[in-house]
């Protein structure tokens, strides 16, 4: 049974971004293919097109040289394309077998025989009669895989399958996937983890900004070469002049900080140590999902830790919430500007009031001082060239760039000593990006510090004085930005070590 | 087989005037739906609706009765709006009302042979505190044990009801009452002053109006109100801004419970004058409809409470003149909510028809 899958000139355009730009790829059975790329590179869109969830604007999909139409997930199933998503779609309170039979048109008796054959063949150990909620993440994933195997798939697509697995479970999964491949199933493996690509896959296609930038055999690749392809080759282009520190005053120090999450989709942070000087920008690089989100929340106070683990201007602030930290002159610009940093249904001046200080007098004796907030908002709109002067406008009507200017402006107008920002320019146009970059350089020149958590390496190299890399919740050692090379970042982002 | 493909999309901007007009539309649809029901039952729909909605308030006594019913509804709904605005689903106002009634009633019984200006304020205050404490149970369980407040607050309604049952049958029953399940009549000083001779409308209406005004002040003019608004729109943003989520949950439940408790104590010291098994015709549940019909807005809630109060009166008149059971009142309340939710859905979402498609299932 030979399966050939070909996507030809696939394009998909969303408002403001080209998710897939004339993507062409060929796959053949017997091999495991990696689809590698950062978040937003377009790999999820391609996978959604293959599984019938999204319709492409242009291009065709061929299965065994025949053009197929994938208008719905049902079409994908009919063409024997199976898909295991990163987040499981199982009914927690139903038993394993009930979950399998819901999706199948076979009689229960037949199905049971079939499922037992699959269990035996691939040496899966799962009790079919216990409720799914009692299973581990790895076992739940196996249930999803069995659900695909029941339909005799020709193609099996795995979307970031190891993000919730332990190392042992990952090893087991790889053994199974290799076995499926031997049995003639074509496997497409989506990931941003470089090591997995090298240890599991035969061929690797790298996507960046909607385009396929390289297709190669994994034997010819190394972690660094893949990382470079993934984040862009022009790693050392523009750089900010490195600060010559007149004073070595330490403004922030994090020592031995640990964070363990209850949520399996979150990343635990292990033994974080970092220090930041006055007027300095510390860049934190890394492939998304390695703990950046958790690190930001720890810095902002959305996650509270031990008091002594974070020192800001010689005060213990680990136990303080974001509002209390603002009183100590910290400011925060989260990644999710649309639904976290601002509320779309609120007016501009109400969104400004979210950053509330004792000294700002927005709320005097518990009462809203609307006049004061509006004056303050007008100042932000003009100082940070937001494209409106109407503070009564709901913020949902601002473009991404203007909204980000408003948020950065709101955070900076109080002259904080430290600004923490997380992917401040994602999804913005070039003009807005430049504006934000200039603003961030400016605050360093004024002697204020910043921490820039970003998945955009160009941005990090342009703005940072020192850079470190976060990988699986651990920080690499902190390097001076002028000594950082593309190779070094690539190795560290993929989990390797240097020196 | 060919099927029509439908896609449901969120509307981005909903005009404010239409947002406040849809409740009015819902009321007209309810009248229309009610007319159809009366027609099926064999009545002239116009006549029947007239009996239901006009006759009850065509004299002074009727208007007074309308206000008597609207007073607790409005009060509870205002309290609930604090919870609902901040995404806390307090469904147990009925229980908080009863518990407030029990505590206030207990104090009133304690003073049954006392006279003095201080008696009524003490009773009212203790009723409010009773409702407040009872509402804190689901709030504390939610904040510290992650329980679901809908379930806990709802189940506590039955706890309060059974407790009231036990008290009026057992320890608190009137010693001279021939074992009727009711307490003594409260003393004159424990009763709400009547506003007009011969009518039942009482001073409780002022408590309601003052509460409405204070609520408007808190919701729209204070930092607490701002925090409630932000939390209701986005919990993520509230966390990012550093609002104390747990404290706020407890505060909104306390406000809501106190309002329900006040309504309970207003009923027993006002029109009822003692404790018995049925001190509330489900005001606590009906107030949920009032809160949503009034768009969680203090002024809106005043109008909504008058309209829903009318369904109580209408049901009574309809029972007398048309011999239909008084539960038709609840049918009308249900229809109001149904049409409101229905028109809200169409207000916030649009339905797109994507054309015909062959279904090959």
Boltz contact constraints between the chains, C-beta under 6 A:
constraints:
  - contact:
      token1: [A, 302]
      token2: [B, 239]
      max_distance: 6.0
  - contact:
      token1: [A, 321]
      token2: [B, 242]
      max_distance: 6.0
  - contact:
      token1: [A, 322]
      token2: [B, 242]
      max_distance: 6.0
  - contact:
      token1: [A, 323]
      token2: [B, 242]
      max_distance: 6.0
  - contact:
      token1: [A, 339]
      token2: [B, 234]
      max_distance: 6.0
  - contact:
      token1: [A, 340]
      token2: [B, 236]
      max_distance: 6.0
  - contact:
      token1: [A, 340]
      token2: [B, 237]
      max_distance: 6.0
  - contact:
      token1: [A, 340]
      token2: [B, 240]
      max_distance: 6.0
  - contact:
      token1: [A, 343]
      token2: [B, 233]
      max_distance: 6.0
  - contact:
      token1: [A, 343]
      token2: [B, 234]
      max_distance: 6.0
  - contact:
      token1: [A, 343]
      token2: [B, 237]
      max_distance: 6.0
  - contact:
      token1: [A, 345]
      token2: [B, 233]
      max_distance: 6.0
  - contact:
      token1: [A, 354]
      token2: [B, 241]
      max_distance: 6.0
  - contact:
      token1: [A, 363]
      token2: [B, 223]
      max_distance: 6.0
  - contact:
      token1: [A, 366]
      token2: [B, 222]
      max_distance: 6.0
  - contact:
      token1: [A, 366]
      token2: [B, 223]
      max_distance: 6.0
  - contact:
      token1: [A, 367]
      token2: [B, 221]
      max_distance: 6.0
  - contact:
      token1: [A, 367]
      token2: [B, 222]
      max_distance: 6.0
  - contact:
      token1: [A, 368]
      token2: [B, 221]
      max_distance: 6.0
